[in-house]
Amino acid sequence: MKAAIFYGIEDIRVEQIEEPVCGKNEIKIKVEYCAICGTDVRIFYSGHKKVVPPAIIGHEITGIVAEIGENVEYSDLKVGDKVTVVTSIGCGKCKMCKGGFYNLCPDTKAIGYFYKGGFAEYLVIPQEAVKQKAVLKLPENLSLLEGTIIEPLSCCINGQNYLNIKKDDFVLIFGGGPIGFMHACLAKAIGCEKVVIVDPAFDRLVKFGKNFSDIILWDLNKINLKQEIMEITNGFGADVIITACPAKKAQIDSFDLIGSKGRISFFGGLSKDDSIIQIDSNIIHYKEISVFGAFASNRNDYIKAAELISCGKVDAKKFITDVIPLENIVEGIKKIKKGEGLKIVIKI
């Protein structure tokens, strides 16, 4: 079969390798599409501690069930079904796993990182993932191409599960990439009218934002952000702030822009070598601010993401800027790095 093999930093090669065999406790998927994630870009340029070359990465996967192992008990799944794959796989034994929070397992092993991923013609889902029902059947009216948006959207849903966004909230989002726009679309799906995205790369923000006319875009180079927010909120501040970018300044500024009873989501992680920020804890204390983290997602978030796309509350097609063949994967990664694509999907 054809696969993109990650051999090391800035070294991915599309090669012919042996097709994997489906074990008795496994499920084999014929991969149709796999979108490029920002993490895939970081792996290509910097590596990852849980990706040991040679490796097959990619985790925003859709495909067709090709084979189901004879010992697999999966009543709602059959050969030929359209599916996506839940990325986070836990140990199944710890406190987090028993609560269904496989993404927070201390020994979490993910598809496309520890386990082989979707930048290949076939993918075998390991026994541990099968036990956790990591193969999710897509709604009938949801295309395999649209389904590639389920994984990143599920991560945004996981982050917003904590935020309790209401229709009359003022929501500020730092970061105009795919995750920022997904967060905005989720808030709009709730009925929230005042949703603003800011990004210093305003030309790129406008370029991607042309398909999202109901989302407000502000140019940080031309406004005083705090002054704008205070004018719109009558001096109160934002109700919800989401940092959908790996920027310390965004995290620090959030505390100066948030209103009382506000909720802040540190959605974008910082570099492990530069992850310490200084904040005034009295803001949290006196304004009763809630600050949340968000990492990956779980099966229930995938189900909700699929439903939102299926019913039309989130238009997956708006996020997909390019569909390219597997042979052009490195070109796609470089294009995302340059900020030239929102979501680039690999057609396997």
N, C-alpha and C positions, 0 to 999 in steps of 0.2 A: 504494500500500500504506500501511498504518498504521505509524507509527514514533514513538518518543519521542525528541525532539530536545533535546540539551543545548545551550542558547544561552549559558550563563554561570552564575555562582554563584547558586544557588537559583532557577534558571530552566530547567525542563524542560517542554516542551509536546508533547502527543500530537497529531500532524498527519498528514494524507494527503500522501504524497510519491510520486515516480515509483518504480516497482518496478525494482530493478537488473537489468541484463542480464548473463547468464553468458558470459564470454569463452571462447575455445578452450582456454585453459590453466587454467580456473577451475572451481569446483564451486559450485552454487547450492543453498542449503538453505532449506526452509520451516521457520521457527523455530516450535516448539510451546511451549517453556518457556525462561525465562531467570531464574535466581535473582539476587537482589540481594546483592552482595558488600559487605563493609565498605569496600572501596576505592571502590565506586560511591557510597557515602554520603559519603566524603571528597571525591570529585570534585564532587558536588552542592553541598557546603557550602564547599569551598576551591579547587576547580579542580585541574588536574594538568598538568605541563609537557608531557606527550605527548598531551594531549587538547585539540585546537584547535577551538573552537566555530565554526559549528554542527557537532555531532558526535552519533553514535549510540554509546552506551556499552553495557556489559553483556557478560560473558564466561563466565558459568556456564550454558552453552547446550546445549539438546537440540533435535533436529528431525528432519525427514525429507529425504533427498536428493531434490531436485526436478529437478536437471539436472547432467549431467557434460559438461564441455567435450570436444570431439572429439579434442583432443591430449593429454588426461589419461590417463596410464597408472596405473590404480589397480585392480589385478586383483581385490581382495576387496571392492569397493564397486560398488553398482548403484543406479539410481533406485528410490526406495521404501524404502531401508534406514534404520533408526533410527540416529542418530549423535549424537556430541558433538564438540566442537571444542577442540583444544589451543590454549591462549592464547598462549604465548611463541613468537615467530617470529624466528629469528636471521638473520644475513647469509648464512650457509651457507659462508663462506670462512675464518673465523678459527679459531684453535686450539680455542676452546670449542665452536663449531659442529661442527667435524670430529670432536669427541669425543661429539657428541650432546647437549651441554649448551647448548641454544639459549637457555635462560633467563639464562645468564651471558654471552651475546654482548655486547660493548661497544656494539653498535648494535642491540640487540634492539628489535623492534617488535611490539606485542601486539595481538591481536584485542580490540576493545572499548576500545582506547586510541588507538594510531596508526591502526589499521584499524577500519572500522566494526564495531560489535558486535551483540549479539543482542536489543536492545529494539526489534525491528522484525519485521514479518511474514516478510521474506525477507532472507537474508544471502548475499553472494557471497564465497567464500573465495579470496583472492588467489593468484596463481601461486606466490609465495614460500612460502606456507603449504602449498599442494598438494604442492610438491616435498618438503617435510619431513613429508609424511603426517600433516598436522594434523587431518584428518577421521578420526575413530575410530568404527568400527561398534560398536554396543552389543550385548551378549549378548541372545539371544532373550527370556530371562525377565526382563530388566530394563526397567522401564517408563520412558517419557520423563520422567515426573515425578521418579522416583527418580534418574535419570541426571543431574539438575542438581546432585547432591551430589558427583559424580565430580571436578569441578575443585578445589573446596576440599579434598576428601579427598586428592587427588593431591599438593597442596602440603604437607599434613601428612606424607604418605609420604616426600616428598623430604626433609623435615626429619629424619624418623626414620631414614632410610637411614644417617645418620652415628652413630646413638646405640647401636646394638647392644643393644637392650633384651632382658633375659632374664626368665624366669618369676619368679625370686625377687628381682627388683629392686624397690626402693621408688622409685616415680615420683611426683614432685611437679609439678603444672601450675599456673602462675599464669594466671588468666583464665578466666572462666566463660561465654564466648561460644561460638559454633558451633565455632571452631577449637580451643578448649580441650577441648570435649567430643569432637571428632573425634580429637584426640591421645589422649585417654583411651580411646576405643573401640579405637583401633589397638593400644594397649598391652594392653588386655584381650583382643583377638583373638590376641595372641601367647601369652596364658595368664597374664599378669602379674596377681597378686592384689591387690597393694598400690598402688593408683592413687588419688591424692588431687588434687582441684581446690580451689584457694582463690581467693576473690574478695571484695573489700571490700563489694560489693553482694550480700550474702548472700541477701536475699529473692529477687532475680532468679536467683541461682544455684540456689536450691531450686526455684523455679518451673520452670526449664528442666531441672533434674536429676531431676524426678519420673519421667521416662521412662527414666532410666539408674540403676536401683536398685543395680547392682553397682559403682558408682563412689562413692568416699568424698568427701563435701563438708564442708569445714571453714569455720567462721565466723571470719574474721580479727579481728573485733571482740570475740571472746570467748575467744580462746586466745593463748598465747605460742607462735608457730609453731615456733621453734627448739626449745623445750622439748618440744613434742609429737613432733617428728621424732626428737629424740634418745632419747626414751623408747621409741618404737616400734622404733628401729634399734639399741638398746643403745649409744647414744652414738656411733654410726658416722657418721650423716648420710645424706642421700638419695643414691641411685645415679644417678638421672637427674632433671634439672630442665629444664622447658620453659617459657619465658616467652611464652605465647600472648596477649600483650597489649603495647601500646605504652607500657610503664611503666618508667622508669629505676630506681625503687625495687626492682622485681622483679628486674631484672638485677643490681643491686648486692647485694641480699639473697641471691641464689643462691650467691654465693661463701662466705657464712657458713653455709649450710645443706647444702652438698655434702660427700660423703664422699670418701675416697681412691679414686683410679681412676674418679671420677665423671665424668659427661658432662652438659654444659650446652648447651642449644640456645637461642640468641637468635632465636626465631622471629618475634616481633613487632618490627617496626622502630620506631625512635623518630623524632620530628619532626626534620627536617633542620636546624632552627635550634637544637635542643637535644639533640644526640646524643652528647655527651661524658660518660662516666662515669669515676669514680675507683675503681680496684680495687687490692687487695693482690696483686701478682704472685707473692709468695712462696707464696700458697695454691695457685696453679697449679703452681708449681715443686715444693714439698715434698709435695703430695698427688697430683701427676701428673694434674691435671685436664685434660680436653679441653673446649674451648669452640668451638662451631660456630655458623655462621650458616645461614640458610635463606631462599631467595627463589624464589617461584613453583615450577614443576615442568616435567616433560617427558613425552613420549609414554609411556615405560615406566611412569612413575608413574600415568598415567591408566589404563593397562591393568591395573595391579595394583589400583587403586581400583575399577574396574569389576568385577573378579573378586571382590573382598572383599564388595561389595554383592550381586553375583549369587549367591554361594554362601551368603549369609546371615550372614557373620561380622561385617558392619557393617550395621545396619538403617537405611537411608537415611530411611525414613518418620519415624523418631524425631526427626530434625532439622528437618523441615518443619512450621512452626507455622501458616503461612498460605499460601493460593494465591489471588491476586487478579488482576483484569484489568489490561491495560496502561494503561488510562485512569486507574487508581488508583496509578500508579507513585510519584508524589510522596508520597502518603499512606503507601505502604510504606517508602519511604526514611526518612520522619520517624518511623515506628514503630520501625525499627531503631535510629535515633539515640537514641530514648528508652529503648531496652532492652526493648521490648515484644514482640519477636519473635526467634526463634533464626535460622531461615532462612525468609525470605519469598520465594516464587516467583511470578514474573509469568507468567500464562497469556496467551500471545500470540494 
